Amino acid sequence: MLLLTTSRIISVEVVTVRLPPRREHKWTGLTEPIGRYVLVRMVDDAGRVGWGEAPALKDWGGEFGRYFGESPATVRVVIDRYLAPAVTGADPGNIVDLHMRMDAVIKGYPYAKCAVELAAYDLAARRAGLPVHALLGGHARTRIPVTHSIGLIGFAEAEAETAKVAAEGIKTIKIKVGVDPKRDVEMVRLIRNAVGPDVELCVDANEGYKTPGEAIRCIRQMEQYGLKYAEQPVMGIARMAEVAHAIDTPVMADESAWNAHDVTEIVERRAAEIVSIYTTKPGGLYRAMEVAAVCRAAGIVCNVNGSVETGIGNLANVQLAAAAQAVTLSCVVPVSTPAEEQRGQVAGIYYTDDLLTHGMKLTDGTIELPRGPGMGIDVDLGKLAKYTVKD
């Protein structure tokens, strides 16, 4: 019998960190480096601690200004001024109440709200002695297949890296495109030649193609090399639907799919067969599970994606991928690994160090689901101090 206990949040602290990247990782529209993100440290009245993360990027948002970028600075202000006072005194295990409190004091800002909510989930699960996925309903899988992402880098570097990650067991590679159609097609061709026929390839334009027609022509040329899906080729659900109806490759919605309401419009327009779920876009795990439920009911398959989080946020990605039944595709998540455990491996590695006491275990291209309490792996406080930065 599970004995339910309660506690109260007594403090919410915000910390900004900067992890050193292994190499530059960029996509269409991004103008700043990855890895400078905001963490939340939440403490309850028994002294227990939970951690959350907002991988906030000012350049990344939804279509036509419907959702907007959040920076580390804006996240800090929103949490310090509005969210922390609102949730202080709340029970971290009552996630519905937590969201009601946050939504009552400020509209929007899902990344800031996600960081607070993740910390509450971590804290509540540690209090119960359970992994977070148990609070989400249990796990549908215990291994999370990893898609390795290739950013906007040169041909030779991309060929070498994709060949290496394929040799390390990665079975799906995502290629950032949306810059120039000729360059994009050539990149797909070269990577297909580098990894052979057994590795699945997908492309992500991050809304980069100027028109549906340009996207259609470009993707049709890529299709000869075998594509699992084409992610967010253009901006706008209606425009994405035009592309989806004209190509054989399945289309994945990302920037167009922030919450469950967006998914209903995507379903109505038949704009995508796949939706990329984040912990952050809808404002946390609770609402990400709502997105997954709508997708499952509509027959849309999903993966879990993100903004190359540190290990703190990435643990939440893995918990979500384990719990959400609709997440049947390989996930674009890091293999969070501290420097001490890095031995020259590249698969899923975006930083030269991490904030966890030990790394995620990659076996045959999949992350093994951590089974520890809370998010599953503890935070290394020494690493946290090392990588903390001022605003």
C-alpha positions as CSV (number, residue, x, y, z in Angstrom):
1,M,0.0,0.0,0.0
2,L,1.4,3.4,-1.0
3,L,1.1,5.9,1.9
4,L,0.5,9.4,0.5
5,T,2.3,12.2,2.3
6,T,2.4,15.9,1.8
7,S,4.9,18.7,2.2
8,R,5.2,22.4,1.4
9,I,7.5,24.2,-0.9
10,I,9.5,26.7,1.2
11,S,12.0,28.0,-1.5
12,V,12.5,28.2,-5.2
13,E,16.0,29.3,-6.3
14,V,17.1,30.1,-9.9
15,V,20.6,29.2,-11.1
16,T,22.0,29.9,-14.6
17,V,24.7,27.5,-15.9
18,R,26.7,27.2,-19.1
19,L,28.0,23.8,-20.2
20,P,30.9,23.6,-22.7
21,P,29.7,22.3,-26.1
22,R,31.6,19.4,-27.8
23,R,31.1,21.3,-31.1
24,E,28.9,24.0,-32.4
25,H,25.3,22.9,-32.8
26,K,23.0,25.2,-34.7
27,W,19.8,25.2,-36.7
28,T,18.0,27.6,-38.9
29,G,17.2,30.8,-37.0
30,L,19.4,30.1,-34.0
31,T,21.9,32.9,-33.2
32,E,23.3,31.9,-29.8
33,P,25.1,28.9,-28.5
34,I,23.3,26.0,-26.8
35,G,24.0,25.2,-23.1
36,R,23.4,28.4,-21.3
37,Y,20.3,27.5,-19.5
38,V,18.3,28.1,-16.3
39,L,17.9,25.6,-13.4
40,V,15.4,25.6,-10.6
41,R,16.3,24.3,-7.1
42,M,13.1,23.7,-5.1
43,V,13.2,22.8,-1.4
44,D,10.3,21.5,0.8
45,D,9.8,21.9,4.5
46,A,11.5,18.5,5.2
47,G,14.7,19.7,3.5
48,R,14.2,17.6,0.3
49,V,15.4,19.1,-3.0
50,G,14.0,18.9,-6.5
51,W,15.6,20.2,-9.7
52,G,14.1,21.5,-12.9
53,E,15.5,23.1,-16.1
54,A,14.4,25.7,-18.7
55,P,16.6,25.3,-21.8
56,A,15.5,28.8,-22.9
57,L,16.5,30.2,-26.3
58,K,15.4,33.7,-27.4
59,D,15.4,32.6,-31.0
60,W,13.2,29.6,-30.7
61,G,9.4,29.9,-30.7
62,G,6.2,29.1,-32.4
63,E,4.8,30.2,-35.8
64,F,3.8,33.8,-36.5
65,G,4.6,34.9,-33.0
66,R,1.9,32.7,-31.5
67,Y,4.5,31.5,-29.0
68,F,7.7,33.4,-28.4
69,G,11.3,32.7,-27.3
70,E,12.3,32.9,-23.7
71,S,15.9,33.8,-22.7
72,P,17.7,32.9,-19.5
73,A,17.1,36.5,-18.3
74,T,13.4,36.5,-18.9
75,V,13.0,33.1,-17.3
76,R,14.8,34.3,-14.2
77,V,12.6,37.4,-13.9
78,V,9.4,35.4,-14.4
79,I,10.3,32.8,-11.9
80,D,11.7,35.2,-9.2
81,R,9.0,37.8,-9.5
82,Y,5.9,35.7,-10.2
83,L,6.2,32.0,-10.1
84,A,8.3,31.4,-7.0
85,P,6.0,33.5,-4.7
86,A,2.9,31.8,-6.3
87,V,4.0,28.3,-5.6
88,T,5.7,28.8,-2.2
89,G,3.5,27.0,0.4
90,A,2.1,24.7,-2.2
91,D,2.3,20.9,-2.1
92,P,4.8,19.9,-4.8
93,G,2.9,16.7,-5.3
94,N,-0.3,18.6,-6.4
95,I,0.8,19.4,-10.0
96,V,-2.7,20.6,-11.0
97,D,-2.7,23.1,-8.1
98,L,0.8,24.2,-9.1
99,H,-0.2,25.0,-12.6
100,M,-3.3,26.8,-11.5
101,R,-1.2,29.0,-9.2
102,M,1.3,29.8,-11.9
103,D,-1.3,30.5,-14.6
104,A,-3.2,32.8,-12.2
105,V,-0.2,35.1,-11.8
106,I,1.1,35.3,-15.4
107,K,0.0,34.1,-18.8
108,G,2.3,32.2,-21.1
109,Y,6.0,31.6,-20.4
110,P,5.8,27.8,-20.6
111,Y,9.6,27.3,-20.3
112,A,9.7,29.1,-17.0
113,K,6.7,27.2,-15.8
114,C,8.2,24.0,-17.0
115,A,11.4,24.5,-14.9
116,V,9.3,25.0,-11.8
117,E,7.0,22.1,-12.5
118,L,9.9,19.7,-13.2
119,A,11.5,20.6,-9.9
120,A,8.1,19.8,-8.2
121,Y,7.8,16.5,-9.9
122,D,11.4,15.6,-8.9
123,L,10.7,16.7,-5.3
124,A,7.4,14.8,-5.0
125,A,8.8,11.6,-6.5
126,R,11.8,11.7,-4.2
127,R,9.4,12.2,-1.3
128,A,7.5,9.1,-2.3
129,G,10.6,7.1,-3.1
130,L,9.5,6.6,-6.7
131,P,10.8,7.5,-10.2
132,V,8.9,10.4,-11.9
133,H,7.5,8.1,-14.5
134,A,5.5,6.3,-11.8
135,L,3.8,9.6,-11.1
136,L,3.0,9.9,-14.8
137,G,1.2,6.5,-14.8
138,G,4.1,4.1,-15.2
139,H,6.4,3.2,-18.0
140,A,5.5,2.0,-21.5
141,R,9.1,1.2,-22.3
142,T,12.4,0.9,-20.4
143,R,14.8,1.8,-23.3
144,I,14.6,5.1,-25.2
145,P,16.0,4.9,-28.7
146,V,18.2,7.9,-29.4
147,T,18.3,10.0,-32.6
148,H,21.6,11.8,-33.0
149,S,21.2,15.3,-34.4
150,I,23.6,16.9,-37.0
151,G,23.5,20.7,-36.9
152,L,24.4,23.1,-39.6
153,I,28.0,22.0,-40.0
154,G,30.2,21.3,-43.1
155,F,30.0,18.3,-45.3
156,A,33.2,16.6,-44.3
157,E,32.5,17.1,-40.5
158,A,29.0,15.8,-41.0
159,E,30.2,12.7,-42.9
160,A,32.8,11.8,-40.3
161,E,30.4,12.3,-37.3
162,T,27.5,10.4,-38.8
163,A,29.8,7.4,-39.7
164,K,31.1,7.4,-36.1
165,V,27.7,7.6,-34.4
166,A,26.4,4.8,-36.6
167,A,29.4,2.7,-35.6
168,E,28.5,3.4,-31.9
169,G,25.0,2.0,-32.4
170,I,22.8,4.9,-33.3
171,K,20.1,3.8,-35.7
172,T,18.5,7.2,-36.5
173,I,20.1,10.5,-37.5
174,K,18.4,13.8,-37.8
175,I,19.9,16.3,-40.3
176,K,19.3,20.0,-39.8
177,V,18.4,21.6,-43.2
178,G,16.3,24.6,-44.3
179,V,19.3,26.8,-45.4
180,D,19.6,26.2,-49.1
181,P,17.9,23.4,-51.0
182,K,20.9,22.4,-53.1
183,R,23.1,22.2,-50.0
184,D,20.4,20.3,-48.1
185,V,20.0,17.6,-50.8
186,E,23.7,17.2,-51.1
187,M,24.1,16.8,-47.3
188,V,21.5,14.1,-47.2
189,R,23.2,12.3,-50.1
190,L,26.6,12.4,-48.4
191,I,25.3,11.2,-45.1
192,R,23.4,8.4,-46.6
193,N,26.6,7.2,-48.3
194,A,28.5,7.6,-45.0
195,V,26.1,5.5,-42.9
196,G,24.8,3.0,-45.4
197,P,21.3,1.7,-45.9
198,D,20.4,0.5,-42.4
199,V,20.5,3.8,-40.5
200,E,17.3,5.8,-40.7
201,L,17.6,9.5,-41.8
202,C,15.2,12.4,-41.1
203,V,15.5,16.0,-41.9
204,D,14.5,19.1,-39.9
205,A,14.1,22.5,-41.6
206,N,12.9,24.4,-38.5
207,E,10.5,26.3,-40.8
208,G,13.4,27.3,-43.0
209,Y,11.9,26.8,-46.5
210,K,10.5,30.0,-47.9
211,T,7.4,28.4,-49.5
212,P,5.5,25.1,-49.5
213,G,6.6,24.7,-53.1
214,E,10.3,25.1,-52.3
215,A,9.9,22.5,-49.5
216,I,8.0,20.1,-51.7
217,R,10.6,20.2,-54.5
218,C,13.5,19.9,-52.1
219,I,12.1,17.0,-50.1
220,R,11.1,15.1,-53.2
221,Q,14.8,15.2,-54.3
222,M,15.8,14.0,-50.8
223,E,13.4,11.1,-50.9
224,Q,15.6,9.0,-53.2
225,Y,18.0,8.7,-50.3
226,G,15.3,7.4,-47.9
227,L,13.7,9.6,-45.3
228,K,11.8,8.5,-42.2
229,Y,10.2,11.9,-41.8
230,A,10.6,15.6,-42.7
231,E,10.3,17.9,-39.7
232,Q,8.6,21.3,-39.8
233,P,9.5,22.2,-43.4
234,V,7.6,25.5,-43.3
235,M,6.0,27.9,-40.9
236,G,2.3,27.5,-40.3
237,I,-0.1,24.6,-40.0
238,A,-1.9,25.3,-43.2
239,R,1.3,25.6,-45.2
240,M,2.7,22.4,-43.6
241,A,-0.5,20.6,-44.6
242,E,0.1,21.6,-48.2
243,V,3.6,20.0,-48.0
244,A,2.3,16.9,-46.3
245,H,-0.3,16.3,-48.9
246,A,2.2,16.6,-51.8
247,I,5.1,14.3,-50.6
248,D,5.4,10.7,-49.7
249,T,7.6,11.3,-46.7
250,P,5.7,11.7,-43.4
251,V,5.8,15.3,-42.0
252,M,6.5,15.9,-38.3
253,A,5.1,19.0,-36.6
254,D,7.4,20.8,-34.1
255,E,7.2,24.6,-34.0
256,S,3.5,24.2,-35.0
257,A,2.7,21.8,-32.1
258,W,3.2,23.3,-28.6
259,N,0.2,22.0,-26.8
260,A,-2.9,19.8,-27.1
261,H,-4.9,22.5,-28.7
262,D,-2.4,22.8,-31.5
263,V,-2.6,19.1,-32.1
264,T,-6.3,19.2,-32.6
265,E,-5.8,21.7,-35.4
266,I,-3.1,19.6,-37.0
267,V,-5.4,16.6,-36.9
268,E,-8.3,18.6,-38.5
269,R,-6.1,19.8,-41.3
270,R,-4.2,16.5,-41.7
271,A,-1.0,18.6,-41.5
272,A,1.3,16.0,-40.0
273,E,1.5,12.3,-39.2
274,I,4.0,12.8,-36.4
275,V,4.2,15.3,-33.5
276,S,7.4,16.1,-31.6
277,I,6.6,16.4,-27.9
278,Y,8.7,18.6,-25.6
279,T,8.5,18.9,-21.8
280,T,8.9,22.6,-22.3
281,K,6.6,23.7,-25.1
282,P,3.4,22.9,-23.2
283,G,4.8,24.0,-19.9
284,G,5.9,20.8,-18.3
285,L,5.4,17.0,-18.0
286,Y,1.7,17.2,-17.0
287,R,0.7,19.0,-20.1
288,A,3.1,17.1,-22.3
289,M,1.2,14.0,-21.3
290,E,-1.9,15.7,-22.4
291,V,-0.3,16.3,-25.8
292,A,0.6,12.6,-26.0
293,A,-2.9,11.6,-25.1
294,V,-4.5,13.6,-27.9
295,C,-1.9,12.3,-30.4
296,R,-2.6,8.7,-29.4
297,A,-6.4,9.2,-29.7
298,A,-5.9,10.7,-33.1
299,G,-3.5,8.1,-34.4
300,I,-0.5,10.4,-34.5
301,V,2.8,8.9,-33.5
302,C,5.4,11.0,-31.5
303,N,8.9,11.4,-30.4
304,V,10.4,13.4,-27.6
305,N,12.6,16.3,-28.6
306,G,14.1,19.3,-26.9
307,S,16.8,22.0,-27.0
308,V,19.8,19.9,-26.1
309,E,19.3,20.2,-22.4
310,T,21.8,19.6,-19.6
311,G,21.3,16.3,-17.8
312,I,18.8,17.8,-15.4
313,G,16.3,18.7,-18.1
314,N,17.2,15.7,-20.2
315,L,16.2,13.3,-17.3
316,A,12.7,14.7,-17.7
317,N,12.8,14.0,-21.4
318,V,13.7,10.4,-20.7
319,Q,10.9,10.1,-18.1
320,L,8.4,11.5,-20.5
321,A,9.6,9.2,-23.3
322,A,9.2,6.2,-21.0
323,A,5.7,7.1,-19.8
324,A,3.9,8.4,-22.9
325,Q,2.4,5.6,-25.0
326,A,2.3,7.7,-28.2
327,V,6.1,8.1,-28.1
328,T,7.0,5.2,-30.4
329,L,9.7,6.9,-32.4
330,S,13.4,7.4,-31.6
331,C,13.9,10.5,-29.5
332,V,16.2,13.5,-30.2
333,V,17.7,13.7,-26.7
334,P,21.2,13.9,-25.4
335,V,23.1,11.0,-23.8
336,S,24.0,13.1,-20.8
337,T,27.5,12.1,-19.7
338,P,29.9,13.7,-17.2
339,A,33.5,14.3,-18.4
340,E,34.8,11.5,-16.3
341,E,32.8,9.0,-18.3
342,Q,33.6,10.3,-21.7
343,R,36.0,8.1,-23.7
344,G,35.8,9.7,-27.1
345,Q,32.3,8.6,-27.8
346,V,30.1,10.9,-29.9
347,A,26.7,9.4,-30.0
348,G,24.3,11.7,-28.3
349,I,27.1,13.8,-26.8
350,Y,26.7,17.6,-27.2
351,Y,28.7,18.8,-24.2
352,T,32.1,17.9,-22.9
353,D,30.7,17.6,-19.3
354,D,27.4,17.4,-17.5
355,L,25.8,18.2,-14.2
356,L,24.9,14.6,-13.2
357,T,26.7,12.4,-10.7
358,H,26.9,9.7,-13.3
359,G,26.0,9.4,-17.0
360,M,23.0,7.9,-18.8
361,K,23.7,4.4,-20.1
362,L,23.6,4.0,-23.9
363,T,23.1,0.4,-25.0
364,D,22.6,-0.6,-28.6
365,G,21.5,3.0,-29.5
366,T,19.1,3.3,-26.6
367,I,19.2,5.0,-23.2
368,E,18.3,2.7,-20.3
369,L,15.6,4.3,-18.2
370,P,17.0,5.4,-14.8
371,R,15.1,3.8,-12.0
372,G,16.3,5.9,-9.0
373,P,13.9,8.1,-7.1
374,G,12.8,11.5,-8.6
375,M,14.2,12.1,-12.1
376,G,16.5,9.1,-11.5
377,I,20.1,10.5,-11.2
378,D,21.4,13.0,-8.6
379,V,22.8,16.4,-9.4
380,D,26.6,16.8,-8.9
381,L,26.8,19.9,-6.7
382,G,30.5,20.3,-7.5
383,K,29.8,20.4,-11.3
384,L,26.9,22.8,-10.6
385,A,29.2,25.2,-8.8
386,K,31.8,24.9,-11.6
387,Y,29.4,25.8,-14.4
388,T,27.2,28.4,-12.7
389,V,27.4,31.8,-14.4
390,K,26.2,35.3,-13.7
391,D,23.3,36.7,-15.8
